[in-house]
């Protein structure tokens, strides 16, 4: 997926699924409502529920933030800009903080710098 395709995505299930697969390295296993996305972390299986939506829910987006070393979020008028710093700074914006965080994290993980 290109940088422009990521930036043009709307918050919701498709963006959430991309974050789960790319950022969390999770697979959809649909074991039940409480264990829909599954990933292995430090040798243990970690599950996220079906309704886990980091692109629309700030509490879920905070779990994305937990995996990022350095991140800034700023509000400019009616938009939020999230910058993730690593080898190169990366920025994404959204109508909500959760959207901006998810897009910036995706771009950082995939190396789609501007």
C-alpha positions in Angstrom: 0.0 0.0 0.0 1.4 3.4 -0.9 1.7 6.4 1.4 -1.1 8.3 -0.4 -3.4 5.2 -0.1 -2.8 5.1 3.7 -3.4 8.8 4.1 -6.6 8.7 2.1 -8.2 5.8 4.2 -11.2 6.6 6.3 -11.3 5.6 10.0 -13.1 2.3 10.4 -12.7 -1.5 9.9 -10.4 -1.4 6.9 -7.9 1.0 8.6 -8.2 -1.0 11.8 -7.4 -4.3 10.1 -4.4 -2.7 8.4 -3.1 -1.4 11.8 -3.7 -4.8 13.4 -1.8 -6.7 10.6 1.0 -4.2 10.1 1.6 -2.5 13.5 0.5 -5.3 15.9 1.5 -8.2 13.6 -1.8 -9.8 14.5 -3.8 -12.3 12.5 -7.6 -12.5 12.4 -8.5 -15.8 14.0 -12.1 -15.0 15.1 -12.0 -17.3 18.1 -14.9 -15.4 19.6 -15.9 -11.9 20.5 -13.1 -11.5 23.1 -10.4 -13.0 20.9 -10.7 -11.9 17.3 -7.2 -10.6 16.5 -4.3 -12.6 17.8 -0.6 -11.9 18.0 2.4 -13.4 19.8 4.2 -11.0 22.2 7.2 -12.2 24.1 6.2 -15.8 23.5 2.6 -15.3 24.7 -0.6 -15.1 22.7 -2.3 -11.7 23.0 -5.9 -11.2 21.9 -7.9 -8.1 20.9 -11.7 -8.2 20.7 -13.8 -7.8 17.6 -14.8 -4.3 18.5 -11.1 -3.1 19.0 -11.0 0.0 16.8 -7.7 2.0 17.1 -8.7 4.4 14.3 -11.9 5.5 16.0 -11.4 4.9 19.7 -8.7 6.9 21.5 -8.3 4.2 24.2 -7.5 1.7 21.5 -5.2 4.1 19.7 -3.3 4.5 22.9 -2.2 0.9 22.6 -0.7 1.8 19.2 1.1 4.7 21.0 2.6 2.3 23.6 4.6 0.6 20.8 6.1 3.9 19.5 9.3 5.4 21.1 8.7 9.0 20.3 5.5 10.6 19.1 4.0 14.2 19.0 0.4 15.1 18.4 -0.7 18.7 17.7 -4.0 20.2 16.9 -4.2 22.7 14.0 -7.7 24.3 13.7 -10.0 21.3 12.9 -7.2 18.7 12.2 -4.8 16.7 14.3 -1.2 16.0 13.2 0.7 13.1 14.6 4.5 12.9 14.1 6.4 9.7 14.7 10.2 10.1 15.1 12.6 7.3 14.3 15.2 7.2 11.5 13.3 10.0 9.8 10.3 12.0 11.1 6.9 10.9 9.7 3.7 12.8 9.9 0.0 12.0 9.2 -3.1 14.0 9.9 -6.7 13.2 10.7 -10.0 14.6 11.9 -9.4 12.8 15.2 -6.3 12.0 17.3 -7.0 8.3 16.9 -7.0 8.5 13.1 -3.8 10.6 13.0 -2.0 8.2 15.4 -3.0 5.1 13.3 -1.9 6.6 10.0 1.4 7.9 11.3 2.2 4.5 13.0 1.4 2.6 9.7 3.7 4.9 7.7 6.4 4.6 10.3 6.2 0.8 10.4 6.2 0.4 6.7 8.8 3.1 6.0 6.6 5.2 3.8 8.4 8.5 4.7 7.7 11.8 3.0 
